[in-house]
Amino acid sequence: AAREDRPLVLVVDDNAELRAFLRQHLEPDYRVVEAEDGAAALERAREAVPDLIVSDVMMPGLDGDALCRAVKTDPDLDFVPVILLTARASMEGRLQGLETGADDYLTKPFAMAELRARIANLIAQRRRLKARWQGDGLRLHATVPEVTSADEAFLQSVLDAIEAAMEDETFSVARLAEAVGQSRANLHRRLKQLTGKTPSEWIMALRLERAVALLAGGAGTVSEVAYGVGFKSVSYFCKCFRERYGTTPARYRETLGDETDR
């Protein structure tokens, strides 16, 4: 992969030698940033928003459990997978780590190959999620019977917020960010990271998908459909529709009529 295309991993440990060891073994496949304790890691995570965090548990000050809890309760970071490394071998220690929201847990001493496999697995899960949501359609009216991850729950909340405000021509990226409890910058970064689409692209895509459904159902005139999905201008609606579907709304409806008459 190109140097800058590699996923970003934040390595957190108060032991400089272990950080160097992890960097050495991860850098062929990942970009690596380091932090020497939980407080520094939290600051670094908010600056860089890594694809994954690997953290020791036993550290002075803010330890790994507290760091994980802080990450998983921060709406700007809660989607970042966390792997905790610990010398605590007891079941109680493992449960404590998982209860903080850690995505995975590895007991020291660990095999580097196993850590690499777990990192790759968690990042692959994120990529599969991205592939499901970044196609031409954003699954308007999609139902997710059992949300399988924080990422999918977040994407569903974005979809629900846009659908709820579909007819509101003043609905904006700022309003969407507020509705899903994110800063504008993080909403943009998180949606782009997960789906390859920006918030404004999501809003536009869902409005046009709703328009297609309304046109197919014979719901009103082209003008009524345009205003019904939040466009201020019919001409702009027709322009956007043509750019996405290669035909005008009126011609699209005529084509459907021709097909149903056969």
C-alpha positions as a LaTeX table, in Angstrom:
\begin{tabular}{lrrr}
\hline
Residue & $x$ (\AA) & $y$ (\AA) & $z$ (\AA) \\
\hline
Ala1 & 0.00 & 0.00 & 0.00 \\
Ala2 & 1.08 & 3.58 & $-0.54$ \\
Arg3 & 2.73 & 5.00 & 2.54 \\
Glu4 & $-0.15$ & 7.35 & 3.38 \\
Asp5 & $-2.85$ & 4.80 & 2.52 \\
Arg6 & $-1.82$ & 2.47 & 5.32 \\
Pro7 & $-4.15$ & 2.42 & 8.35 \\
Leu8 & $-3.00$ & 4.52 & 11.32 \\
Val9 & $-2.35$ & 2.63 & 14.58 \\
Leu10 & $-1.81$ & 4.43 & 17.91 \\
Val11 & 0.53 & 2.46 & 20.21 \\
Val12 & 0.29 & 3.33 & 23.92 \\
Asp13 & 2.78 & 2.06 & 26.51 \\
Asp14 & 4.97 & 3.66 & 29.18 \\
Asn15 & 7.78 & 1.29 & 28.16 \\
Ala16 & 9.71 & 2.95 & 25.31 \\
Glu17 & 11.35 & $-0.35$ & 24.32 \\
Leu18 & 8.00 & $-2.08$ & 23.87 \\
Arg19 & 6.69 & 0.87 & 21.85 \\
Ala20 & 9.75 & 0.63 & 19.59 \\
Phe21 & 9.28 & $-3.14$ & 19.26 \\
Leu22 & 5.63 & $-2.73$ & 18.26 \\
Arg23 & 6.47 & 0.05 & 15.81 \\
Gln24 & 9.17 & $-2.09$ & 14.19 \\
His25 & 6.77 & $-4.99$ & 13.60 \\
Leu26 & 3.72 & $-2.94$ & 12.60 \\
Glu27 & 5.26 & $-0.31$ & 10.32 \\
Pro28 & 5.53 & $-2.49$ & 7.22 \\
Asp29 & 1.71 & $-2.51$ & 7.05 \\
Tyr30 & 0.60 & 0.43 & 9.21 \\
Arg31 & 1.48 & 4.01 & 9.99 \\
Val32 & 2.31 & 4.14 & 13.71 \\
Val33 & 2.06 & 6.98 & 16.21 \\
Glu34 & 3.05 & 6.58 & 19.86 \\
Ala35 & 1.99 & 7.83 & 23.28 \\
Glu36 & 3.66 & 7.09 & 26.62 \\
Asp37 & 0.50 & 7.14 & 28.78 \\
Gly38 & $-3.28$ & 7.28 & 28.60 \\
Ala39 & $-3.58$ & 11.06 & 28.86 \\
Ala40 & $-1.13$ & 11.65 & 26.01 \\
Ala41 & $-2.86$ & 8.91 & 24.00 \\
Leu42 & $-6.27$ & 10.55 & 24.38 \\
Glu43 & $-4.85$ & 13.85 & 23.17 \\
Arg44 & $-3.09$ & 12.15 & 20.24 \\
Ala45 & $-6.24$ & 10.20 & 19.34 \\
Arg46 & $-8.33$ & 13.37 & 19.22 \\
Glu47 & $-5.74$ & 15.00 & 16.95 \\
Ala48 & $-5.15$ & 12.10 & 14.56 \\
Val49 & $-8.25$ & 9.83 & 14.91 \\
Pro50 & $-6.41$ & 6.53 & 14.42 \\
Asp51 & $-7.88$ & 3.47 & 12.72 \\
Leu52 & $-7.03$ & 1.41 & 15.81 \\
Ile53 & $-5.47$ & 1.79 & 19.27 \\
Val54 & $-3.16$ & $-0.79$ & 20.89 \\
Ser55 & $-2.65$ & 0.03 & 24.57 \\
Asp56 & $-0.96$ & $-1.46$ & 27.60 \\
Val57 & $-3.24$ & $-1.64$ & 30.64 \\
Met58 & $-0.80$ & $-1.00$ & 33.49 \\
Met59 & 0.47 & 2.57 & 33.09 \\
Pro60 & 0.97 & 5.46 & 35.52 \\
Gly61 & $-1.73$ & 8.12 & 35.53 \\
Leu62 & $-4.51$ & 7.29 & 33.07 \\
Asp63 & $-4.16$ & 3.53 & 32.59 \\
Gly64 & $-5.32$ & 1.44 & 29.64 \\
Asp65 & $-8.74$ & 0.63 & 31.10 \\
Ala66 & $-9.43$ & 4.31 & 31.77 \\
Leu67 & $-8.15$ & 5.25 & 28.31 \\
Cys68 & $-10.43$ & 2.69 & 26.69 \\
Arg69 & $-13.41$ & 3.92 & 28.71 \\
Ala70 & $-12.64$ & 7.52 & 27.69 \\
Val71 & $-12.38$ & 6.56 & 24.01 \\
Lys72 & $-15.59$ & 4.53 & 24.02 \\
Thr73 & $-17.60$ & 7.31 & 25.70 \\
Asp74 & $-16.29$ & 10.09 & 23.42 \\
Pro75 & $-18.67$ & 10.54 & 20.43 \\
Asp76 & $-15.73$ & 11.71 & 18.33 \\
Leu77 & $-13.74$ & 8.52 & 19.03 \\
Asp78 & $-16.14$ & 5.77 & 20.11 \\
Phe79 & $-15.86$ & 3.99 & 16.74 \\
Val80 & $-12.07$ & 3.46 & 17.04 \\
Pro81 & $-11.27$ & $-0.21$ & 17.87 \\
Val82 & $-9.14$ & $-0.73$ & 20.99 \\
Ile83 & $-6.90$ & $-3.73$ & 21.76 \\
Leu84 & $-5.67$ & $-3.92$ & 25.36 \\
Leu85 & $-2.39$ & $-5.62$ & 26.31 \\
Thr86 & $-1.96$ & $-6.77$ & 29.89 \\
Ala87 & 0.06 & $-8.97$ & 32.20 \\
Arg88 & $-3.14$ & $-9.75$ & 34.12 \\
Ala89 & $-3.87$ & $-13.36$ & 33.28 \\
Ser90 & $-6.93$ & $-13.81$ & 35.49 \\
Met91 & $-10.43$ & $-14.04$ & 34.09 \\
Glu92 & $-11.40$ & $-11.14$ & 36.35 \\
Gly93 & $-8.70$ & $-8.99$ & 34.76 \\
Arg94 & $-9.83$ & $-9.92$ & 31.24 \\
Leu95 & $-13.46$ & $-9.17$ & 32.08 \\
Gln96 & $-12.50$ & $-5.80$ & 33.52 \\
Gly97 & $-10.80$ & $-4.93$ & 30.24 \\
Leu98 & $-13.73$ & $-6.04$ & 28.11 \\
Glu99 & $-16.20$ & $-4.19$ & 30.34 \\
Thr100 & $-14.45$ & $-0.92$ & 29.48 \\
Gly101 & $-15.52$ & $-1.51$ & 25.87 \\
Ala102 & $-12.26$ & $-2.97$ & 24.55 \\
Asp103 & $-12.69$ & $-4.71$ & 21.21 \\
Asp104 & $-10.00$ & $-7.26$ & 21.95 \\
Tyr105 & $-7.69$ & $-8.29$ & 24.78 \\
Leu106 & $-4.26$ & $-9.91$ & 24.65 \\
Thr107 & $-2.32$ & $-11.27$ & 27.63 \\
Lys108 & 1.44 & $-10.71$ & 27.89 \\
Pro109 & 3.63 & $-12.32$ & 26.79 \\
Phe110 & 1.91 & $-12.47$ & 23.41 \\
Ala111 & 3.01 & $-13.64$ & 19.98 \\
Met112 & 3.51 & $-10.72$ & 17.61 \\
Ala113 & 1.84 & $-12.73$ & 14.85 \\
Glu114 & $-1.31$ & $-12.98$ & 16.97 \\
Leu115 & $-1.41$ & $-9.25$ & 17.65 \\
Arg116 & $-0.92$ & $-8.52$ & 13.96 \\
Ala117 & $-3.73$ & $-10.94$ & 13.09 \\
Arg118 & $-6.10$ & $-9.32$ & 15.58 \\
Ile119 & $-5.29$ & $-5.83$ & 14.31 \\
Ala120 & $-5.83$ & $-6.96$ & 10.71 \\
Asn121 & $-9.14$ & $-8.61$ & 11.65 \\
Leu122 & $-10.56$ & $-5.51$ & 13.35 \\
Ile123 & $-9.52$ & $-3.24$ & 10.48 \\
Ala124 & $-10.94$ & $-5.73$ & 7.95 \\
Gln125 & $-14.28$ & $-5.60$ & 9.79 \\
Arg126 & $-14.32$ & $-1.82$ & 9.32 \\
Arg127 & $-13.53$ & $-2.21$ & 5.62 \\
Arg128 & $-16.36$ & $-4.72$ & 5.12 \\
Leu129 & $-18.72$ & $-2.26$ & 6.77 \\
Lys130 & $-17.48$ & 0.48 & 4.45 \\
Ala131 & $-18.06$ & $-1.72$ & 1.40 \\
Arg132 & $-21.66$ & $-2.35$ & 2.47 \\
Trp133 & $-22.45$ & 1.36 & 2.79 \\
Gln134 & $-20.47$ & 3.02 & 0.01 \\
Gly135 & $-22.29$ & 1.75 & $-3.08$ \\
Asp136 & $-24.47$ & 3.93 & $-5.28$ \\
Gly137 & $-27.41$ & 3.41 & $-2.95$ \\
Leu138 & $-27.27$ & 4.20 & 0.75 \\
Arg139 & $-30.04$ & 1.74 & 1.56 \\
Leu140 & $-32.94$ & 4.13 & 1.95 \\
His141 & $-35.56$ & 2.45 & 4.12 \\
Ala142 & $-32.92$ & $-0.11$ & 4.99 \\
Thr143 & $-33.62$ & $-2.01$ & 8.15 \\
Val144 & $-30.86$ & $-3.27$ & 10.38 \\
Pro145 & $-32.63$ & $-5.87$ & 12.56 \\
Glu146 & $-29.60$ & $-6.29$ & 14.79 \\
Val147 & $-27.02$ & $-3.55$ & 14.70 \\
Thr148 & $-23.74$ & $-5.41$ & 14.78 \\
Ser149 & $-21.33$ & $-2.66$ & 15.73 \\
Ala150 & $-21.01$ & 0.90 & 16.96 \\
Asp151 & $-20.12$ & 1.91 & 13.40 \\
Glu152 & $-23.28$ & 0.43 & 11.94 \\
Ala153 & $-25.38$ & 1.99 & 14.70 \\
Phe154 & $-23.80$ & 5.35 & 13.88 \\
Leu155 & $-24.50$ & 4.98 & 10.14 \\
Gln156 & $-28.09$ & 4.00 & 10.85 \\
Ser157 & $-28.49$ & 7.09 & 13.06 \\
Val158 & $-27.23$ & 9.28 & 10.21 \\
Leu159 & $-29.68$ & 7.67 & 7.79 \\
Asp160 & $-32.55$ & 8.08 & 10.28 \\
Ala161 & $-31.71$ & 11.75 & 10.93 \\
Ile162 & $-31.68$ & 12.58 & 7.21 \\
Glu163 & $-34.92$ & 10.70 & 6.59 \\
Ala164 & $-36.63$ & 12.52 & 9.47 \\
Ala165 & $-35.74$ & 15.90 & 7.93 \\
Met166 & $-36.20$ & 14.88 & 4.28 \\
Glu167 & $-38.77$ & 17.59 & 3.44 \\
Asp168 & $-36.85$ & 20.37 & 5.22 \\
Glu169 & $-34.98$ & 22.39 & 2.60 \\
Thr170 & $-32.96$ & 24.11 & 5.35 \\
Phe171 & $-31.55$ & 20.81 & 6.65 \\
Ser172 & $-27.76$ & 21.12 & 6.57 \\
Val173 & $-24.60$ & 19.25 & 7.47 \\
Ala174 & $-24.45$ & 21.31 & 10.68 \\
Arg175 & $-27.97$ & 20.16 & 11.62 \\
Leu176 & $-27.08$ & 16.56 & 10.78 \\
Ala177 & $-23.98$ & 16.73 & 12.97 \\
Glu178 & $-26.06$ & 18.09 & 15.85 \\
Ala179 & $-28.70$ & 15.37 & 15.35 \\
Val180 & $-26.16$ & 12.55 & 15.67 \\
Gly181 & $-24.06$ & 14.16 & 18.42 \\
Gln182 & $-20.90$ & 14.78 & 16.41 \\
Ser183 & $-18.83$ & 17.82 & 15.59 \\
Arg184 & $-19.05$ & 18.81 & 11.92 \\
Ala185 & $-15.39$ & 17.97 & 11.37 \\
Asn186 & $-15.69$ & 14.55 & 12.97 \\
Leu187 & $-18.95$ & 13.73 & 11.17 \\
His188 & $-17.21$ & 14.47 & 7.87 \\
Arg189 & $-14.11$ & 12.46 & 8.80 \\
Arg190 & $-16.05$ & 9.52 & 10.20 \\
Leu191 & $-18.52$ & 9.23 & 7.30 \\
Lys192 & $-15.73$ & 9.57 & 4.75 \\
Gln193 & $-13.68$ & 6.96 & 6.58 \\
Leu194 & $-16.57$ & 4.49 & 6.88 \\
Thr195 & $-18.40$ & 4.97 & 3.57 \\
Gly196 & $-16.27$ & 7.03 & 1.21 \\
Lys197 & $-19.02$ & 9.69 & 1.12 \\
Thr198 & $-19.18$ & 13.13 & 2.74 \\
Pro199 & $-22.19$ & 14.24 & 4.83 \\
Ser200 & $-23.45$ & 16.47 & 1.99 \\
Glu201 & $-23.16$ & 13.53 & $-0.43$ \\
Trp202 & $-25.21$ & 11.42 & 1.99 \\
Ile203 & $-27.93$ & 14.06 & 2.20 \\
Met204 & $-28.06$ & 14.45 & $-1.58$ \\
Ala205 & $-28.02$ & 10.70 & $-2.27$ \\
Leu206 & $-30.84$ & 9.99 & 0.17 \\
Arg207 & $-32.97$ & 12.85 & $-1.18$ \\
Leu208 & $-32.57$ & 11.54 & $-4.71$ \\
Glu209 & $-33.29$ & 7.96 & $-3.65$ \\
Arg210 & $-36.49$ & 9.14 & $-1.98$ \\
Ala211 & $-37.36$ & 11.08 & $-5.17$ \\
Val212 & $-36.95$ & 7.90 & $-7.23$ \\
Ala213 & $-39.28$ & 6.05 & $-4.87$ \\
Leu214 & $-41.89$ & 8.84 & $-5.08$ \\
Leu215 & $-41.68$ & 9.05 & $-8.87$ \\
Ala216 & $-41.99$ & 5.28 & $-9.15$ \\
Gly217 & $-45.07$ & 5.39 & $-6.93$ \\
Gly218 & $-46.70$ & 8.15 & $-8.97$ \\
Ala219 & $-46.68$ & 10.52 & $-5.99$ \\
Gly220 & $-47.40$ & 14.00 & $-7.35$ \\
Thr221 & $-45.80$ & 16.12 & $-10.04$ \\
Val222 & $-42.06$ & 16.50 & $-10.56$ \\
Ser223 & $-42.28$ & 19.85 & $-8.75$ \\
Glu224 & $-44.10$ & 18.30 & $-5.80$ \\
Val225 & $-41.54$ & 15.51 & $-5.60$ \\
Ala226 & $-38.67$ & 18.03 & $-5.72$ \\
Tyr227 & $-40.07$ & 20.09 & $-2.86$ \\
Gly228 & $-41.07$ & 16.92 & $-1.00$ \\
Val229 & $-37.46$ & 15.76 & $-0.80$ \\
Gly230 & $-36.07$ & 19.11 & 0.33 \\
Phe231 & $-35.00$ & 20.86 & $-2.89$ \\
Lys232 & $-35.55$ & 24.62 & $-3.02$ \\
Ser233 & $-35.41$ & 24.70 & $-6.83$ \\
Val234 & $-37.05$ & 22.33 & $-9.33$ \\
Ser235 & $-34.40$ & 23.09 & $-11.95$ \\
Tyr236 & $-31.61$ & 22.21 & $-9.50$ \\
Phe237 & $-33.46$ & 19.02 & $-8.58$ \\
Cys238 & $-33.68$ & 18.05 & $-12.26$ \\
Lys239 & $-29.97$ & 18.82 & $-12.75$ \\
Cys240 & $-28.92$ & 16.68 & $-9.76$ \\
Phe241 & $-31.29$ & 13.88 & $-10.80$ \\
Arg242 & $-29.86$ & 13.80 & $-14.32$ \\
Glu243 & $-26.27$ & 13.78 & $-13.01$ \\
Arg244 & $-27.01$ & 10.78 & $-10.80$ \\
Tyr245 & $-29.38$ & 8.74 & $-12.98$ \\
Gly246 & $-28.59$ & 9.91 & $-16.52$ \\
Thr247 & $-32.15$ & 11.02 & $-17.27$ \\
Thr248 & $-34.66$ & 13.65 & $-16.17$ \\
Pro249 & $-37.28$ & 12.96 & $-13.48$ \\
Ala250 & $-40.08$ & 13.32 & $-16.05$ \\
Arg251 & $-38.42$ & 10.92 & $-18.48$ \\
Tyr252 & $-37.71$ & 8.49 & $-15.66$ \\
Arg253 & $-41.40$ & 8.41 & $-14.78$ \\
Glu254 & $-42.35$ & 7.99 & $-18.45$ \\
Thr255 & $-39.95$ & 5.07 & $-18.78$ \\
Leu256 & $-41.55$ & 3.37 & $-15.78$ \\
Gly257 & $-44.96$ & 3.94 & $-17.34$ \\
Asp258 & $-43.81$ & 2.42 & $-20.63$ \\
Glu259 & $-42.52$ & $-0.67$ & $-18.80$ \\
Thr260 & $-45.73$ & $-1.19$ & $-16.81$ \\
Asp261 & $-47.84$ & $-0.87$ & $-19.97$ \\
Arg262 & $-46.10$ & $-3.81$ & $-21.62$ \\
\hline
\end{tabular}
